[in-house]
C-alpha cells in the first residue's frame, strides 16, 4: 500500500502543494520563522467584526475560521454567495489572510448527499480563498468506515480544486497518534495530512503529546497552539499554564523540517473582546519566544 508519507512528497507531487507552499512562502517573505496565525475560537461570544478586529489588534496577520457560530457558518453549506463575498471583504479590509476553515461531513446521510454537501463546502472555501479545510473526525465507531470514505472523497475533490484536507487529534477516530496514522492509511491520498494539536491529545486521551506526535511527524502540515490542564480539563488558558511542553514539541517539529503554520486556537477568554485580545497577544508572544529559543 502507498499513502502520503511526507510533507515533502505532498508539496512536491500535487498542484495544491505548490500553491500552499507559495502562499506560506509569501506570508513568510523576509523571515526564517514559521507563520504564527490565530483561529477565531476565543471570540465566538462576539461578532465577526469584533473577532477580526481582535485578531488584527493582537498582532496576527494569518487567520483560521475554524469554529462556526450561529450567525457565521464560514464555509458551511448554508453560506450564501453574498455572505461569503462580504466576509472576504471584511477579512481583506483588515490586512488579514484566511488560510483555514472547517469541513463538517454528513456522517449518516447517503453517500451522494454527503458528497454533494462536501462539494458545497469546498466551493465555499474556494470563494473565500481558503486553501485548507479541517475535519475533526467522529466519535462514533459505527461511523468510522463511512468517515474514512468521505475523507477520501474530500481529499480527491479538494485536490482538484486547490483545497487541502487535514484532520487533527480530536478523540474518537482521531484520538491518538496510532489512530491518526490509520486515517492516513485508510484515506490514502497525498491531499490528506495532519494538523497536529498537542492540547487535544491531553484533553481527549491524557497521553503524552510528544510521544503521540512521533507516528505522524512526517505528515504534519500545521500545528495548533493550545495548552491544556489535563484529561477532559480546561484548554482555554494561557500558554505555559497547562501541561503541554511547547519547547519539546517545537524542537521535534523543527527536526522534522516542519514548515508551519502554527495557529493559536486557545487563550483565556476575558469578559470583553479587548481582554481576550490581550490574552491572544500574550500567547502569540509566548510562541515567538519559544521559537526564538530554537535558534
N, C-alpha and C positions, 0 to 999 in steps of 0.2 A: 504494500500500500504506500502511495505517496501522498503527502499532505503538507501544508505550509510549514516549513521548518525554521525559517528565519526572517527577520525583518529585511535583511539584505535581499533575500530572494523575492519577498513581497515587493520591495521598491524597484528591483531590477527587472521583474518579469511582467509587470502589469502597467497599463497606461495610467491607472489610478495611482499606483505607487509613484510614478514620475510626477504626477500632478501634486500629490501630497508632499513629496519632497521639495518641490518648487515652492509650494505655499509656506512650509516651515522654514525653508532657506530664506525666503523674502522677509518673513517675520523676524528672523534672527540676524538679518544682514548687519554686518559690522560687529557682531559679538561672537564669543565662543561658548555662550551659555545656552542651556535649554530654555525654551519658552516656558514662562510661568503664566498661566492663564487662570481664569476663575469661572466656576459654574454658578448658576443662578440660585441654587438651593437656599442659601441663607436669607434671601429676600422674598421668599414665596408668600409672606404675610402682607406684602405691599404691592404696589402697582408695577407694571412693566417699566414705566419711566423711572420710578424710584430705584428699581433694580439696576437698570442700565446706568443711571447716574452714580449709584453706589459703587458698582464695579469700576467705572471710569475714575471716580474720585479716590478709590483705593489703590490706584496706580496700575491697574491691569489694562492691557490692550487686546487681549485674546479672551474670548468668552465661549462658554458652552451652555446651550439651552436644554439642560438635561431633565429638569423637573417641571412638567407642565402644571398649570393651575386651572381653576375653573374658568378664568377669563382668558387664559393664554394656552392654547393647545400646542403652540410651536409648530412642529411638523406633523402633528396628529391628523387623522383623516378628516376631522371636522374643520380644519383650517381652510379658509376661503382664499381665493387669489387676492382679494382686496386686503385681507388681514395680513397675508404674507408680504405684500408689497409695502404696506405701511410699517410693518415690523422691520423689514430690511432697511427702510429709510431711517428709522429711529436708531438702529444699530450704527449705520454709517455716519449719521449726524454727530455721534459722539466719538468718532475715530476708532471704533471697535471693529474687530473681525471675529465673526462667529464661525467656529470650526466643527461644532459637535451638537447633536441633539439625540433624542431617544426614539427608538423603534419599539412599538408595542404590538406584538403579533396576536392574532386571534387564535388562541390555542385550541378552542373547542369548535371552531367553525369548520365548514367543509374546506378542503384544500383550495378549491377555486376561489371561494370567497376570501379566505385568509390571504392568498397570494395577491388578489386584487387590492386588498387593503394595504399590503406591503408596497405594492407599486405606487399607490397614492402617497404614502409616507415618503418614499424615496423621491418621488416627483416634487413633493413639498420641500424636501431638503435641498434639492437642486434649485428650486425657486429662491431659496434664501441664500444660496451659495455655500451651503454647508457640505463638507466633504466626508464627515464621519457620523454614523448612526450607531448608538449603543443599545444593545438588548440585554436586559439583566436576568434572562432565564425564566425558569418556572420552578416552583417548589412542590409541584405535584408529580410524583413518579409516574403516574399513568399518562402524563403528557410529555414525558421526556423524548420519546421517539418522534412524536409529531413536532416538537420544538426543534430537534436536530434537522428534520426535513425542511421546516420553514426557514431555518437559518441558512441551510444550503441553497434554497431558492433565493433568499435575500442577498446572499453573497454573490451569486451568479448575476442576478438582476442589477445589484449595485455596481458590480464591476463594469457592466455595460453602460452605466450612467454616471460614472465618476464618483461613486459614493462607497466608502469603505465601511464594512460591518465589523463591529467589535463586541465582545462580551467581557464581563468582569466578575470577580468574586461577589456573590450576592445570595449565598445559600442555595439549597436545592440542587438543581442540575449543575450549577456553577459554584459549589460550596468550597472546594479545596483545589489545590494545585493539580492533583490527580484528576479531579472532575473537569477542570479546565482543559487539561491535555486530552481527555476523552472527547470533549467537544470539538477540539481541533481535528481529531481523527475522524469523527462522525461527519462533520461538515465538509472536511476535505476540499478546501478551496483557498487559494492564495489571498483572496479578498476577505478573509476572516481571521482576526487576530485578537490579542488580549489587551484590554485596558486594565492594568493592574490596580488593585485597591487594597492596600495593606490594612487599613482600618476596618474594612468589611470582613477580612479574614478573621480578625479578632472578634468582631461583633457577632458574626454568624457561626463561627466554629470554635473560637478560643485558642486556635492553633497559632504557631509562630509564623508571622507573615514572611519572614526571611526564608524559612525552610519551604513554605508553600510557593514562594516565587520560583524556586530552583527548577522545578519540572518544566516551567513555561517561559523561562527567562529569554530564550531565543525568539519568542513570539510576541513579546511585549512591545506595543507601539505607542502606548501612552500610560501615564501614571496619575492616579487620583491622590491629591493631598488631603488626607483625612486622618485624624487621630481618634483613639477610642480608649475608654476606660477598661474594657474587657468584654467578656461574653455577654451579649444582649444588654450592653451598657451604653452610656452616652457617647455619641460621636460629634455632637455639635459643641465642640470645645476648642480651646486654643491649642495650637501645636506645641508639643513639649509637655502638656499636662496629662497625657494619656500614656499608653504602653507601646505605641509604635516607635520603633528605633529608626527614625528617619535617616540618620547618618549611615547606618548599616545598609538600609535599602538603597539609598542613593549611590553608595560606593559600589554595590553589586550591579546596579543598572549601568553605571559608568564602565565597569569592567566588561560588560556585555555589549558595549558600543551603542547603548540606548541613545536615541536622538530626540526624545521628547515628543509631545509636550508634557508638562506637569500642570495639572489643573486643580486648583484649590476648590474643594467642594464644601468643606465644613469649617465653621468657626462658631464662637459663642454668639448666639442671636440676641442682640440687645432689644430694648423696649422701643427703640426708634430705628429707622433706616440709617441714621447717622452713626449711632452706636455700633450697629452691625458693620457698617463700612469701616469704622476704625479697627474693629477686630479682624476684618478681612485684610486690611492693610498690614496689620501686625503679623498675620500668618504668611503673607507674601514676603515680608522682611525676614521672617524666620527661615523660609525656604531659601532665600537669597544668601543668607549667612551660611546655611548648611552646604549649599552648592559651592560657595566660595572656599570653604574649608577642604573641598575635594582636590583643589589645586588644578 
